[in-house]
Amino acid sequence: MISRNGHGAMSQELDPQPDSSRPMAYQIRIEGQLDSRWADWFEGLTITLDGGDTLITGTVVDQAALHGLLKRVRDLGMPLVSVSPVESGPPTLGTGRSGQLSSRTGDS
């Protein structure tokens, strides 16, 4: 949204973001196939195959945890296709203390 501020200048406001203090569910699509044995490396997130791609789905506690998860995908050497927020649904959580992927994921 573009609007004028109190001084007559134009400013661009971004649409409001979801509450960043709340965990969000994401689906990460990578090119190639991983089997379910990789779930431990992704801290219990759900791994499913979709054609020639792999979907890694689960809830992460914050943006730092999401970046840690993406770092693990990068370390696989498999091309990243997409990262999409998804509605929370079936149990697709990581194994952090509260059942969610923790921010410490990127530290390993």
Secondary structure, DSSP 4 states (H G I P E B T S, - for coil): -EEE-TTS-EEE-PPPPP-TTS-EEEEEEEES---GGGGTTTTT-EEEEETTEEEEEEEESSHHHHHHHHHHHHHHTPPEEEEEEE---SS-B--STTSSB-GGGGG-
